[in-house]
């Protein structure tokens, strides 16, 4: 199993993703709990150029596997830009709830996120580039 990293650890974002997250807050597209979480993460976020983004960090064009801490169920998401996301192709917008929850976090991190079923915790098991 991957090393567990404190869920309050600093997220790493490209400048473009940082701006996109700030815009989501401005548009009020998040629950109050998730909005506060993202605001807090953005305050300490480390911004990098895309070429300097460390391996294993959730970003656009990444395939991400997570484990639900409560029931050990595994989920894999293929994150792409909103205008490219197509369910029939198995891709999901980076601005979807799972994308927003995981964006900027790295492999091994445990993330808590408010869902329609209450607060859920997930561990990021794997992050890889989408091939194709």
PyMOL CGO cylinders between C-alpha atoms (Angstrom):
from pymol import cmd
from pymol.cgo import CYLINDER

trace = [
    CYLINDER, 0.00, 0.00, 0.00, 1.16, 3.54, -0.74, 0.3, 1, 1, 1, 1, 1, 1,
    CYLINDER, 1.16, 3.54, -0.74, 2.59, 5.81, 1.90, 0.3, 1, 1, 1, 1, 1, 1,
    CYLINDER, 2.59, 5.81, 1.90, -0.17, 7.83, 3.53, 0.3, 1, 1, 1, 1, 1, 1,
    CYLINDER, -0.17, 7.83, 3.53, 0.33, 11.57, 3.30, 0.3, 1, 1, 1, 1, 1, 1,
    CYLINDER, 0.33, 11.57, 3.30, -1.51, 14.03, 5.53, 0.3, 1, 1, 1, 1, 1, 1,
    CYLINDER, -1.51, 14.03, 5.53, -4.63, 15.25, 3.73, 0.3, 1, 1, 1, 1, 1, 1,
    CYLINDER, -4.63, 15.25, 3.73, -3.72, 18.79, 4.79, 0.3, 1, 1, 1, 1, 1, 1,
    CYLINDER, -3.72, 18.79, 4.79, -0.45, 18.65, 2.87, 0.3, 1, 1, 1, 1, 1, 1,
    CYLINDER, -0.45, 18.65, 2.87, 0.28, 21.28, 0.26, 0.3, 1, 1, 1, 1, 1, 1,
    CYLINDER, 0.28, 21.28, 0.26, -1.30, 20.73, -3.14, 0.3, 1, 1, 1, 1, 1, 1,
    CYLINDER, -1.30, 20.73, -3.14, 0.67, 21.31, -6.34, 0.3, 1, 1, 1, 1, 1, 1,
    CYLINDER, 0.67, 21.31, -6.34, -1.09, 22.98, -9.26, 0.3, 1, 1, 1, 1, 1, 1,
    CYLINDER, -1.09, 22.98, -9.26, -0.19, 24.39, -12.62, 0.3, 1, 1, 1, 1, 1, 1,
    CYLINDER, -0.19, 24.39, -12.62, -0.97, 28.09, -12.85, 0.3, 1, 1, 1, 1, 1, 1,
    CYLINDER, -0.97, 28.09, -12.85, -3.85, 27.30, -15.21, 0.3, 1, 1, 1, 1, 1, 1,
    CYLINDER, -3.85, 27.30, -15.21, -5.43, 24.82, -12.79, 0.3, 1, 1, 1, 1, 1, 1,
    CYLINDER, -5.43, 24.82, -12.79, -4.95, 27.27, -9.91, 0.3, 1, 1, 1, 1, 1, 1,
    CYLINDER, -4.95, 27.27, -9.91, -6.89, 29.92, -11.85, 0.3, 1, 1, 1, 1, 1, 1,
    CYLINDER, -6.89, 29.92, -11.85, -9.57, 27.39, -12.82, 0.3, 1, 1, 1, 1, 1, 1,
    CYLINDER, -9.57, 27.39, -12.82, -10.13, 26.44, -9.16, 0.3, 1, 1, 1, 1, 1, 1,
    CYLINDER, -10.13, 26.44, -9.16, -10.39, 30.10, -8.17, 0.3, 1, 1, 1, 1, 1, 1,
    CYLINDER, -10.39, 30.10, -8.17, -12.99, 30.59, -10.91, 0.3, 1, 1, 1, 1, 1, 1,
    CYLINDER, -12.99, 30.59, -10.91, -15.03, 27.64, -9.59, 0.3, 1, 1, 1, 1, 1, 1,
    CYLINDER, -15.03, 27.64, -9.59, -15.19, 29.32, -6.19, 0.3, 1, 1, 1, 1, 1, 1,
    CYLINDER, -15.19, 29.32, -6.19, -16.27, 32.61, -7.78, 0.3, 1, 1, 1, 1, 1, 1,
    CYLINDER, -16.27, 32.61, -7.78, -19.05, 30.82, -9.67, 0.3, 1, 1, 1, 1, 1, 1,
    CYLINDER, -19.05, 30.82, -9.67, -20.32, 29.25, -6.41, 0.3, 1, 1, 1, 1, 1, 1,
    CYLINDER, -20.32, 29.25, -6.41, -20.42, 25.79, -8.00, 0.3, 1, 1, 1, 1, 1, 1,
    CYLINDER, -20.42, 25.79, -8.00, -19.37, 24.02, -4.79, 0.3, 1, 1, 1, 1, 1, 1,
    CYLINDER, -19.37, 24.02, -4.79, -21.00, 23.08, -1.51, 0.3, 1, 1, 1, 1, 1, 1,
    CYLINDER, -21.00, 23.08, -1.51, -20.01, 25.44, 1.35, 0.3, 1, 1, 1, 1, 1, 1,
    CYLINDER, -20.01, 25.44, 1.35, -17.84, 22.71, 2.94, 0.3, 1, 1, 1, 1, 1, 1,
    CYLINDER, -17.84, 22.71, 2.94, -15.99, 21.94, -0.29, 0.3, 1, 1, 1, 1, 1, 1,
    CYLINDER, -15.99, 21.94, -0.29, -15.61, 25.62, -1.12, 0.3, 1, 1, 1, 1, 1, 1,
    CYLINDER, -15.61, 25.62, -1.12, -13.92, 26.24, 2.24, 0.3, 1, 1, 1, 1, 1, 1,
    CYLINDER, -13.92, 26.24, 2.24, -11.65, 23.24, 1.75, 0.3, 1, 1, 1, 1, 1, 1,
    CYLINDER, -11.65, 23.24, 1.75, -10.52, 24.44, -1.68, 0.3, 1, 1, 1, 1, 1, 1,
    CYLINDER, -10.52, 24.44, -1.68, -10.04, 28.03, -0.46, 0.3, 1, 1, 1, 1, 1, 1,
    CYLINDER, -10.04, 28.03, -0.46, -7.81, 26.71, 2.32, 0.3, 1, 1, 1, 1, 1, 1,
    CYLINDER, -7.81, 26.71, 2.32, -5.83, 24.51, -0.08, 0.3, 1, 1, 1, 1, 1, 1,
    CYLINDER, -5.83, 24.51, -0.08, -5.34, 27.38, -2.54, 0.3, 1, 1, 1, 1, 1, 1,
    CYLINDER, -5.34, 27.38, -2.54, -3.83, 29.58, 0.19, 0.3, 1, 1, 1, 1, 1, 1,
    CYLINDER, -3.83, 29.58, 0.19, -0.89, 27.21, 0.56, 0.3, 1, 1, 1, 1, 1, 1,
    CYLINDER, -0.89, 27.21, 0.56, -0.85, 25.69, -2.94, 0.3, 1, 1, 1, 1, 1, 1,
    CYLINDER, -0.85, 25.69, -2.94, 2.44, 25.51, -4.78, 0.3, 1, 1, 1, 1, 1, 1,
    CYLINDER, 2.44, 25.51, -4.78, 2.11, 26.72, -8.37, 0.3, 1, 1, 1, 1, 1, 1,
    CYLINDER, 2.11, 26.72, -8.37, 4.38, 25.27, -11.04, 0.3, 1, 1, 1, 1, 1, 1,
    CYLINDER, 4.38, 25.27, -11.04, 4.70, 25.27, -14.80, 0.3, 1, 1, 1, 1, 1, 1,
    CYLINDER, 4.70, 25.27, -14.80, 3.15, 22.20, -16.44, 0.3, 1, 1, 1, 1, 1, 1,
    CYLINDER, 3.15, 22.20, -16.44, 6.64, 20.93, -17.39, 0.3, 1, 1, 1, 1, 1, 1,
    CYLINDER, 6.64, 20.93, -17.39, 7.63, 21.10, -13.69, 0.3, 1, 1, 1, 1, 1, 1,
    CYLINDER, 7.63, 21.10, -13.69, 4.57, 19.28, -12.32, 0.3, 1, 1, 1, 1, 1, 1,
    CYLINDER, 4.57, 19.28, -12.32, 5.86, 16.33, -10.25, 0.3, 1, 1, 1, 1, 1, 1,
    CYLINDER, 5.86, 16.33, -10.25, 4.92, 12.80, -11.29, 0.3, 1, 1, 1, 1, 1, 1,
    CYLINDER, 4.92, 12.80, -11.29, 2.04, 11.37, -9.30, 0.3, 1, 1, 1, 1, 1, 1,
    CYLINDER, 2.04, 11.37, -9.30, 0.11, 14.64, -8.94, 0.3, 1, 1, 1, 1, 1, 1,
    CYLINDER, 0.11, 14.64, -8.94, -3.54, 14.67, -10.05, 0.3, 1, 1, 1, 1, 1, 1,
    CYLINDER, -3.54, 14.67, -10.05, -4.03, 17.01, -13.00, 0.3, 1, 1, 1, 1, 1, 1,
    CYLINDER, -4.03, 17.01, -13.00, -5.83, 17.17, -16.33, 0.3, 1, 1, 1, 1, 1, 1,
    CYLINDER, -5.83, 17.17, -16.33, -5.03, 14.27, -18.72, 0.3, 1, 1, 1, 1, 1, 1,
    CYLINDER, -5.03, 14.27, -18.72, -4.34, 11.94, -15.79, 0.3, 1, 1, 1, 1, 1, 1,
    CYLINDER, -4.34, 11.94, -15.79, -5.82, 8.56, -14.96, 0.3, 1, 1, 1, 1, 1, 1,
    CYLINDER, -5.82, 8.56, -14.96, -6.41, 8.35, -11.20, 0.3, 1, 1, 1, 1, 1, 1,
    CYLINDER, -6.41, 8.35, -11.20, -7.29, 5.32, -9.10, 0.3, 1, 1, 1, 1, 1, 1,
    CYLINDER, -7.29, 5.32, -9.10, -8.72, 5.92, -5.63, 0.3, 1, 1, 1, 1, 1, 1,
    CYLINDER, -8.72, 5.92, -5.63, -9.90, 3.67, -2.81, 0.3, 1, 1, 1, 1, 1, 1,
    CYLINDER, -9.90, 3.67, -2.81, -12.95, 4.53, -0.68, 0.3, 1, 1, 1, 1, 1, 1,
    CYLINDER, -12.95, 4.53, -0.68, -11.59, 4.30, 2.88, 0.3, 1, 1, 1, 1, 1, 1,
    CYLINDER, -11.59, 4.30, 2.88, -14.95, 3.21, 4.31, 0.3, 1, 1, 1, 1, 1, 1,
    CYLINDER, -14.95, 3.21, 4.31, -15.72, 0.26, 2.02, 0.3, 1, 1, 1, 1, 1, 1,
    CYLINDER, -15.72, 0.26, 2.02, -12.41, -0.38, 0.16, 0.3, 1, 1, 1, 1, 1, 1,
    CYLINDER, -12.41, -0.38, 0.16, -14.16, 0.08, -3.20, 0.3, 1, 1, 1, 1, 1, 1,
    CYLINDER, -14.16, 0.08, -3.20, -11.83, 1.11, -6.02, 0.3, 1, 1, 1, 1, 1, 1,
    CYLINDER, -11.83, 1.11, -6.02, -12.64, 3.79, -8.60, 0.3, 1, 1, 1, 1, 1, 1,
    CYLINDER, -12.64, 3.79, -8.60, -10.62, 4.91, -11.62, 0.3, 1, 1, 1, 1, 1, 1,
    CYLINDER, -10.62, 4.91, -11.62, -11.19, 8.27, -13.32, 0.3, 1, 1, 1, 1, 1, 1,
    CYLINDER, -11.19, 8.27, -13.32, -9.72, 9.65, -16.54, 0.3, 1, 1, 1, 1, 1, 1,
    CYLINDER, -9.72, 9.65, -16.54, -9.63, 13.44, -16.11, 0.3, 1, 1, 1, 1, 1, 1,
    CYLINDER, -9.63, 13.44, -16.11, -9.74, 15.75, -19.13, 0.3, 1, 1, 1, 1, 1, 1,
    CYLINDER, -9.74, 15.75, -19.13, -10.71, 19.39, -19.76, 0.3, 1, 1, 1, 1, 1, 1,
    CYLINDER, -10.71, 19.39, -19.76, -14.46, 20.11, -19.46, 0.3, 1, 1, 1, 1, 1, 1,
    CYLINDER, -14.46, 20.11, -19.46, -14.89, 20.60, -23.21, 0.3, 1, 1, 1, 1, 1, 1,
    CYLINDER, -14.89, 20.60, -23.21, -13.32, 17.20, -23.97, 0.3, 1, 1, 1, 1, 1, 1,
    CYLINDER, -13.32, 17.20, -23.97, -15.10, 15.07, -21.32, 0.3, 1, 1, 1, 1, 1, 1,
    CYLINDER, -15.10, 15.07, -21.32, -17.35, 12.40, -22.82, 0.3, 1, 1, 1, 1, 1, 1,
    CYLINDER, -17.35, 12.40, -22.82, -19.03, 9.66, -20.81, 0.3, 1, 1, 1, 1, 1, 1,
    CYLINDER, -19.03, 9.66, -20.81, -19.04, 7.35, -23.83, 0.3, 1, 1, 1, 1, 1, 1,
    CYLINDER, -19.04, 7.35, -23.83, -15.23, 7.66, -23.97, 0.3, 1, 1, 1, 1, 1, 1,
    CYLINDER, -15.23, 7.66, -23.97, -14.89, 7.04, -20.23, 0.3, 1, 1, 1, 1, 1, 1,
    CYLINDER, -14.89, 7.04, -20.23, -13.52, 10.50, -19.51, 0.3, 1, 1, 1, 1, 1, 1,
    CYLINDER, -13.52, 10.50, -19.51, -14.56, 12.91, -16.78, 0.3, 1, 1, 1, 1, 1, 1,
    CYLINDER, -14.56, 12.91, -16.78, -14.13, 16.67, -16.51, 0.3, 1, 1, 1, 1, 1, 1,
    CYLINDER, -14.13, 16.67, -16.51, -11.40, 17.84, -14.17, 0.3, 1, 1, 1, 1, 1, 1,
    CYLINDER, -11.40, 17.84, -14.17, -14.13, 20.21, -12.86, 0.3, 1, 1, 1, 1, 1, 1,
    CYLINDER, -14.13, 20.21, -12.86, -16.39, 17.31, -11.83, 0.3, 1, 1, 1, 1, 1, 1,
    CYLINDER, -16.39, 17.31, -11.83, -16.73, 16.66, -8.10, 0.3, 1, 1, 1, 1, 1, 1,
    CYLINDER, -16.73, 16.66, -8.10, -14.11, 13.88, -8.14, 0.3, 1, 1, 1, 1, 1, 1,
    CYLINDER, -14.11, 13.88, -8.14, -11.77, 16.05, -10.21, 0.3, 1, 1, 1, 1, 1, 1,
    CYLINDER, -11.77, 16.05, -10.21, -12.09, 19.04, -7.90, 0.3, 1, 1, 1, 1, 1, 1,
    CYLINDER, -12.09, 19.04, -7.90, -11.61, 16.84, -4.83, 0.3, 1, 1, 1, 1, 1, 1,
    CYLINDER, -11.61, 16.84, -4.83, -8.42, 15.24, -6.14, 0.3, 1, 1, 1, 1, 1, 1,
    CYLINDER, -8.42, 15.24, -6.14, -6.82, 18.01, -8.21, 0.3, 1, 1, 1, 1, 1, 1,
    CYLINDER, -6.82, 18.01, -8.21, -3.32, 18.89, -7.03, 0.3, 1, 1, 1, 1, 1, 1,
    CYLINDER, -3.32, 18.89, -7.03, -3.05, 16.01, -4.57, 0.3, 1, 1, 1, 1, 1, 1,
    CYLINDER, -3.05, 16.01, -4.57, -0.49, 13.26, -5.02, 0.3, 1, 1, 1, 1, 1, 1,
    CYLINDER, -0.49, 13.26, -5.02, -0.39, 9.49, -4.93, 0.3, 1, 1, 1, 1, 1, 1,
    CYLINDER, -0.39, 9.49, -4.93, -0.77, 8.29, -1.33, 0.3, 1, 1, 1, 1, 1, 1,
    CYLINDER, -0.77, 8.29, -1.33, -2.80, 11.29, -0.16, 0.3, 1, 1, 1, 1, 1, 1,
    CYLINDER, -2.80, 11.29, -0.16, -6.04, 10.80, 1.75, 0.3, 1, 1, 1, 1, 1, 1,
    CYLINDER, -6.04, 10.80, 1.75, -8.75, 13.22, 0.70, 0.3, 1, 1, 1, 1, 1, 1,
    CYLINDER, -8.75, 13.22, 0.70, -12.04, 14.02, 2.45, 0.3, 1, 1, 1, 1, 1, 1,
    CYLINDER, -12.04, 14.02, 2.45, -14.83, 15.47, 0.32, 0.3, 1, 1, 1, 1, 1, 1,
    CYLINDER, -14.83, 15.47, 0.32, -18.47, 16.32, 0.96, 0.3, 1, 1, 1, 1, 1, 1,
    CYLINDER, -18.47, 16.32, 0.96, -20.69, 14.23, -1.35, 0.3, 1, 1, 1, 1, 1, 1,
    CYLINDER, -20.69, 14.23, -1.35, -24.45, 13.81, -1.65, 0.3, 1, 1, 1, 1, 1, 1,
    CYLINDER, -24.45, 13.81, -1.65, -23.98, 10.78, 0.64, 0.3, 1, 1, 1, 1, 1, 1,
    CYLINDER, -23.98, 10.78, 0.64, -22.13, 12.80, 3.29, 0.3, 1, 1, 1, 1, 1, 1,
    CYLINDER, -22.13, 12.80, 3.29, -18.42, 13.22, 3.85, 0.3, 1, 1, 1, 1, 1, 1,
    CYLINDER, -18.42, 13.22, 3.85, -16.30, 10.52, 2.21, 0.3, 1, 1, 1, 1, 1, 1,
    CYLINDER, -16.30, 10.52, 2.21, -12.59, 9.80, 2.48, 0.3, 1, 1, 1, 1, 1, 1,
    CYLINDER, -12.59, 9.80, 2.48, -10.50, 8.39, -0.34, 0.3, 1, 1, 1, 1, 1, 1,
    CYLINDER, -10.50, 8.39, -0.34, -6.87, 7.40, -0.74, 0.3, 1, 1, 1, 1, 1, 1,
    CYLINDER, -6.87, 7.40, -0.74, -5.15, 8.08, -4.06, 0.3, 1, 1, 1, 1, 1, 1,
    CYLINDER, -5.15, 8.08, -4.06, -3.64, 4.75, -5.10, 0.3, 1, 1, 1, 1, 1, 1,
    CYLINDER, -3.64, 4.75, -5.10, -2.26, 5.61, -8.52, 0.3, 1, 1, 1, 1, 1, 1,
    CYLINDER, -2.26, 5.61, -8.52, -1.82, 8.56, -10.88, 0.3, 1, 1, 1, 1, 1, 1,
    CYLINDER, -1.82, 8.56, -10.88, -0.66, 8.07, -14.47, 0.3, 1, 1, 1, 1, 1, 1,
    CYLINDER, -0.66, 8.07, -14.47, -0.77, 9.87, -17.80, 0.3, 1, 1, 1, 1, 1, 1,
    CYLINDER, -0.77, 9.87, -17.80, -3.72, 9.17, -20.08, 0.3, 1, 1, 1, 1, 1, 1,
    CYLINDER, -3.72, 9.17, -20.08, -2.34, 7.45, -23.14, 0.3, 1, 1, 1, 1, 1, 1,
    CYLINDER, -2.34, 7.45, -23.14, -3.97, 8.04, -26.47, 0.3, 1, 1, 1, 1, 1, 1,
]
cmd.load_cgo(trace, "trace")
